[in-house]
Amino acid sequence: MFQIVWSPWIGRWNGVCGKIDHGETPYDCMAWLSQYISRSMIRWYRDGANLGGVYLFTAEVSEKVMAEYITPKCLCHEGILDWKSIDWLLNPDNTGVVDNVQIILKGLFNASEHSLWKAKYNGSVLSSCEYSEEKTQSATHKAT
């Protein structure tokens, strides 16, 4: 996870990878992973405006790799990189994780690459995080 150093989530933990820069494909932004699963896409909306989105991927990392890749690491242009457990990220008392990340993680590992999350904000407050599977079935998770 990255502890972000820029707005709107300064100081909060967010996922790694997925942001597509101009001219990149979804594959380009995560090609360094040897094995991965394409999970879905997320789009953000603030006050009705589409802010763009990212593709979501997961990968299994062995305990050996985790032990060899010592964290935390300061990557000043993005933030601080650190391994975090799912239990830590999903703890309801943990207010240091980006709000839509906690909602998405609950269903991410069962999502298909054709699914879509829509995180909707009123100003900086998450109002809903909706999941749709291939645009045929939809569920809404209201932010609390």
N, C-alpha and C positions, 0 to 999 in steps of 0.2 A: 504494500500500500504506500501511497505518497501522502505526506502531510503537506498540503498545498500552501504556497507562499503568495498566491495572487487571489484577487477577488473573483467570484463572490464567496469562496469558501476558505479564506485565509485561516490557517491553523487547524483545519479539519482534515480527516483522513479520507482519501478517495482512491479509486482503483488505478492500476497501472496499465498503460497501453490503451489502444483503441482510438486515440485521436488521430484523425487523418489530416495531414498537411496538404496544401495545394499540390496537385499532381500525383499524390499517392493513391494507391488502391488499399482496400481493407487488408489485403495480404501484406503489403509493404510495411505497414506499421507494426506487425507482429512476427515477421518472417524469421527473426532471430530465435524464436521458440522452436525446439525440435519436434515437439508434439503439442497439439492444441485442439480444442473443440470450439467451433464457432457456435455461440450461444444465442445471440439475438442482437438487437440494436436498441439504443435509447435515444430519444429526442427530448429536448427541453423546450418548454414554452414559458415565457414570462409575460404576464398581462396580455395573453393572446398572441404574442409575437413568437414565431418559430426561431429559436436560437441555434438550431443545428443539432447534431447528434454524433454519436460514436458507436462503433461496433464493439460488441462484448465477446470476449474469448475467455476460456478457462484452460489451465494446463496443470497437470500434476507435477509436483516437484518433490524429489526424494529428500529424505531427512539428511542424506549425505550432502546433497547440493545445498540445502539450507545451512548446514553446518559450515560448509566451505565458503559460502557467500555471506560474509559477516556484515551484519547490519546493527545499528542504523548507519546509513550513508547519507551524507549531505550532497545533494545535487542542486546546487544553488539556483539554477534557472527554472527548476520545477518545484523542488521542495526536498523533504527528507524521506528517503526510502527505508522501509522497515517491514519485516515479516510480521503479520498479525494473524492470530487464529480466528476461525469463523466464530467460535464462542465469544471471543473478545469483541469482535465487530458487531455481533448481534445482541450483545448484552443491552437490555432496555435502559440501564442506567448510564450507558456510554453515550454522552452527548458530543463526543469529539469526532464522530463519523458523519460524513455528508448524509443528510436525511434520506435522499432517494436511494443511496447505496444500501442502507439497512433494509429497506423494503425489497429491493431487487435481489439482494443476496438470498432471501428466503425462498425464491423460486428459480434463481438463475441456473442451478445445476440440473433442472428438469426442463429448461427452455430449449426450443429448437432455434436453428439459425434463421428461420423465417419469422420469428416472433418479434414483437415490438413493444417496448416500454415507452410510455409518454409521461414525463414528469412535468406537472403544471404548477407554476408559481404565481402567487399574487404578490408582486414586489419581490421580496426575498423569502417569503413564507411558502413552503410547499403546501399546496391545497389538495393535490391528488397525485397518485402514481399508478397509472393504468397499464395493464398487460393485455395484449391480444396475441393469440396464436394464429398465425397465417390469416389474420383479419377475418376469421370466421367465428371465433369465440372470444369474448371479452370479459375481463373481471377488473374491478376497480378497488384499489386499496386506498382508503382515505387516510390522510396524514393526521396524526394526533399530536 
